[in-house]
Amino acid sequence: MTYIETLGRNAKACKTELASASSAQKNDALMEIAHILRRCAPKIIEANELDIENGKRRNMSTSLLDRLRLDEKRIEGIAAACEKLTGLDDPVGEVIGGGTRPNGMRITKIRVPMGVVGMIYEARPNVTVDAAALCLKSGNCVILRGGKEAINSNKMLTALMRQAVKTAGFDPNIIQLVEDTDRAIAAEMMRADEYIDVLIPRGGAQLIKAVIQNSTIPIIETGTGNCHVYVDDSADVEMAVNIVDNGKTQRPSVCNAIETVLVHKDIADEFLPRMMQRLDEHNVELRGCDLTRMILGPQNVRPADEDDYATEFLDYILAVRVVDDFAQALEHIEKYSTGHSECIVTESFFAAEEFKKRVDAACVYVNCSTRFTDGEEFGLGAEIGISTQRLHARGPMGLRELTTMKYLIDGNGQIR
């Protein structure tokens, strides 16, 4: 029996028990996880520091190191998110449809867990807890496969969570970590359809592409975030500067950060210098079109090419383009967008409504930051990822997106 088969059998053996657990039992387990994370924060930080040091030796970028880092504040946030899940409605068993047929049969459509969820993700140890907690609340066993960059953090977090759920009366194998970071093991996991019911990749474009091409398991695709802000000619300039600043610099290493700003030519002379002044405070590198470079000075802006407009930088880098009109902005977004989050800043009701109708993305914003694309901000609790696909789930995926459905049919002898 292979390593992945062992994990798969472990999960399959306890998924029925978890699926039938009460909300109170699952909430108790979530509270135990929150308690143990707080109590063992020094151990978590110690393990995380090993990953940080290894990352520095591998010359990881500052933004990627930021994604990897855990401190007391972030651990508290992760623990608080577990607690917050206990206050959310349990989707399992929720009646979502049904009725009585003319022959007297009563049909009830309810939510049920997926079963065993596989997660393949990169250097974000907070995902280890978010995914496990969401799967627990929604009645799913989970097999976690994080990146090698966070292996020490992930081992510690998983060990603590397994201890917590055992204390709460569950089989610890409802949460398992793939501790072998070899890519061959990840490839084996992608083909373990006998044991894993759904696979969720979360990370960069290369990871997601690899899972899509190699998996024999149904996938919920979380997408990369090449997100845009379009500053319309009617925009409030101060508002636009604030939204761009927040979208780029508040946390540039995440998928809902903006990567390109499009500016209407009639407002570019006023907006761009103010934008650059604000972004200079964070040492943001600008890459722009010829007109952007002319307005801001070629010494301040590198020339932008096709790759720049197509890139999810996840760093303090911003592509800029001055567009002739609203239509050209839409054309640019349609060409380069990954369908994650798109924003318009405008005082025009018509432009706002047209943008919402014509932009094809999971989340479309008018006059607010794309940084709100988040399960917590949408009131879903912690999220397991942002889906950019159209089937089953789109946008931030919370508890309900981790369930499927089944029909219950009650009769009294009907035959066909």
Secondary structure, 3 states (H helix, E strand, C coil): CCHHHHHHHHHHHHHHHHHCCCHHHHHHHHHHHHHHHHHCHHHHHHHHHHHHHHHHHCCCCHHHHHHHCCCHHHHHHHHHHHHHHHCCCCCCCCEEEEEECCCCCEEEEEEEECCEEEEEECCCHHHHHHHHHHHHHCCCEEEEECCHHHHHHHHHHHHHHHHHHHHCCCCHHHEEECCCCCHHHHHHHHCCCCCCCEEEEECCHHHHHHHHHHCCCCECCECCCCEEEEECCCCCHHHHHHHHHHHHHCCCCCCCCEEEEEEEHHHHHHHHHHHHHHHHCCCCEEEECHHHHHHHCCCCEEECCHHHHHCCCCCCEEEEEEECCHHHHHHHHHHHCCCCEEEEECCCHHHHHHHHHHCCCCEEEECCCHHHCCCCCCCCCCCCCEECCCCCCCEECCCHHHEEEEEEEECCCCCC
